[in-house]
Amino acid sequence: DPAPVIQTFFVDEEIQTQLDLDAVVTVVDAKHILEHWDSDEAQEQIAFANVILLNKIDLVDPQQLEELEQKIKAMNGLVKIYRTQNSDVEMDSVLGVRAFDLKQALDIDPDLLGEDAHEHDESVFSFAIVESGAVDLEKLNTWLRELLQSQGQNIFRMKGILNVMGEENRFVFQGVHMIFEGRPDRAWKPDETRKNELVFIGRNLDENQFRQDFQACLV
């Protein structure tokens, strides 16, 4: 929900005197947005956006993209849309555009600057897992495969850095719902502590179970 962030620029006097809100930039996942279209968070992020990066266009066909753009424009006719892969866009498309208009934002939500006007969906949250030691890659692959099959719809985003047994390079991964990609990264530095760091964002995720299942993947 971008509203509390917008509020900060106009309610906090110190911030108001030192900073300007240039634009609200929203990244829309073209592959998965329709699954979340009816959620308050998705609709408010699109409605308040001045610039939208319609991302992962390589995962949907051109007709779907056209229909999705029309759907976005029907909700927010003033937004500028850029089609992207990996959110790759020229910086002057998102910085220094001076696109935010408080009057327009108040037209969308007259209570925007009121206290407690926006409540977050408590079922959506994030958590991190940090563990030392090395990971058994076979066990990890089995866990992730089962995890995505059973809970992929509830995992909005996941990413991490892993210390894989027998490897001198870090392994990095990221995923959205049931889409997962991972690859070897740079070598671990001699003075660097080898550890595993994972972050999950989703709805109704069992944090304790995730921790136990990941710990079972350690050597």
Residue, then its C-alpha position, 0 to 999 in steps of 0.5 A: d500500500p503506497a498511501p502511508v509512504i505518500q502520507t509521510f511526505f506531507v504529514d511529517e513537517e521535517i520531511q516536507t521541508q527537505l524532500d519532494l515526492d517525485a513519482v510513485v513507481t510501481v512494478v507490475d508482474a505481468k505473469h502473475i498480477l491477475e491472480h492478485w488483481d482483486s486485492d486491495e494492495a494491488q489495486e492501490q499500487i496501480a491506482f496511485a502509480n505515476v509510472i508502471l514498469l510492466n515487467k516479465i513481458d517475456l513470460v506472456d504473449p502480446q495479446q495478454l500484454e495488450e489486454l493487461e495494459q488496457k485493464i491498467k489504463a481503465m483503473n489509472g488512465l494517467v499512468k505511464i507504462y513501460r514494458t520491461q524484462n528484469s525491470d530494465v528501464e532508462m533511469d530518466s524514465v523513473l527519476g526526475v519525472r516530477a509526475f506526482d500530483l497530490k490533488q490527483a492522489l486525493d481524487i483517488d482517495p480523499d482520506l489519503l492524509g487522514e490518520d489510520a486510513h489504510e490498514h495492511d492485510e495481516s495475512v501478508f508478511s515477510f520473514a528471513i531465514v539465516e543459517s550457518g553451515a552448508v546446504d545439501l543441494e539434492k535435499l534443497n532441490t527436493w524441498l523447494r520443488e515440494l514447497l512450490q508445488s504445495q504453496g507456490q500460489n501463496i509465495f509472492r516473492m522469495k530470494g536468497i544466497l546459499n552456501v552449497m556444500g563443495e562449491e566455492n561460489r555463492f549460489v543465488f536464487q529468486g522466485v515468484h509463485m511457482i517460477f524459480e531460477g537460481r545460478p552460481d554467483r561470485a566466489w566467497k571471499p576469504d574473509e567472508t562468513r559463509k552462511n545462508e540467507l533466505v527471504f520469503i514474502g507471501r500470504n499465510l506462510d508457516e514461518n516455523q515450518f519453513r525454518q525447520d524444513f530448511q534446517a533439514c537441508l543442511v549438511 
